[in-house]
Amino acid sequence: MCGRSCSVELAKNEMGCVSLCKGCKRYSVTYTNTSFCFDKEELLKFKEALLNFREEDFCYNIMGQSRAILQSQYMNMGFLVSRYDIQTLNELLNEALVMSKVHELLT
């Protein structure tokens, strides 16, 4: 986010939210204790990455729950996600993308 302009909240639920910066047109995705910033193309690639998880990816048992690793661009860093996380993030992103289109039409 550029910090020079205000943002519009596009989607929100109990786990996170997605906002769009009116100035730089970047999306801010906040989910539990993580935060990501994407342009539209990057956001769509992130959404695609979430949809590409297969059942065998959930092979890490963390505190009794199956998790998969969402790899970051850095080889030594990733994020553990559950099936619920992926579903919830996808719902947030779907709503945000629809509301982004609405926002485009209205401004």
C-alpha positions in Angstrom: 0.0 0.0 0.0 1.3 3.4 -0.9 0.2 5.2 2.3 -0.9 8.3 0.4 -4.4 7.3 -0.2 -7.3 5.7 1.6 -8.3 2.1 1.1 -11.7 0.5 0.5 -12.6 -2.6 2.5 -13.8 -5.1 -0.1 -14.4 -8.2 2.0 -14.3 -9.2 5.7 -15.1 -12.1 7.9 -14.1 -13.3 11.4 -10.7 -14.4 10.2 -9.5 -11.5 8.0 -10.2 -8.9 5.4 -9.3 -7.7 2.0 -8.8 -4.0 1.2 -8.0 -2.1 -2.0 -5.8 1.0 -1.9 -7.4 3.7 -4.1 -4.0 5.2 -4.8 -1.7 2.4 -5.8 -4.5 -0.2 -6.7 -2.8 -2.9 -4.5 -4.8 -5.4 -2.5 -4.1 -5.9 1.2 -5.0 -9.4 2.5 -5.0 -9.8 6.2 -5.7 -13.3 7.6 -5.3 -14.1 11.3 -1.8 -13.1 12.0 -0.5 -12.7 8.4 -0.6 -9.9 6.0 0.0 -9.9 2.2 0.0 -7.1 -0.4 -0.6 -7.9 -4.0 -1.4 -6.2 -7.3 -4.4 -7.7 -9.1 -2.3 -10.2 -11.1 -0.5 -11.4 -8.0 -3.8 -11.7 -6.1 -5.1 -14.0 -8.9 -2.0 -16.1 -8.7 -2.3 -16.4 -4.9 -5.9 -17.5 -5.4 -4.8 -20.0 -8.0 -2.1 -21.4 -5.6 -4.8 -21.9 -2.9 -6.9 -23.8 -5.4 -4.0 -26.0 -6.4 -3.6 -27.8 -3.1 -4.2 -31.5 -3.3 -5.2 -33.9 -0.6 -1.6 -35.3 -0.3 -0.3 -31.8 0.4 -2.0 -32.0 3.9 0.7 -34.3 5.3 1.9 -32.2 8.3 0.2 -33.0 11.6 0.4 -29.9 13.7 -1.4 -30.0 17.1 -3.7 -32.7 15.8 -4.7 -31.0 12.6 -3.6 -31.7 9.0 -1.8 -28.8 7.4 -0.1 -28.0 4.1 2.7 -25.5 3.5 2.0 -22.4 1.4 5.5 -21.7 0.2 6.6 -18.1 0.1 8.9 -16.6 -2.5 11.7 -17.3 0.0 12.8 -20.9 0.0 13.3 -20.9 3.8 9.8 -19.5 4.6 6.3 -20.9 4.3 2.9 -20.7 6.0 1.0 -23.6 7.4 -2.6 -23.7 6.2 -5.5 -26.0 7.0 -8.4 -26.9 4.7 -10.5 -24.4 6.6 -7.9 -21.7 6.0 -8.0 -22.3 2.3 -11.8 -22.3 2.2 -12.0 -19.2 4.2 -9.4 -17.3 2.2 -11.0 -18.4 -1.1 -14.4 -17.0 0.1 -12.7 -13.7 1.1 -10.9 -13.4 -2.2 -14.0 -14.3 -4.2 -16.0 -11.6 -2.4 -13.2 -9.1 -2.7 -12.8 -9.6 -6.5 -16.6 -9.2 -7.0 -16.6 -6.0 -4.9 -13.5 -4.8 -6.7 -15.4 -5.0 -10.0 -18.4 -3.1 -8.4 -16.0 -0.5 -7.1 -14.5 -0.1 -10.6 -17.9 0.4 -12.1 -19.0 3.0 -9.5 -15.8 5.1 -9.6 
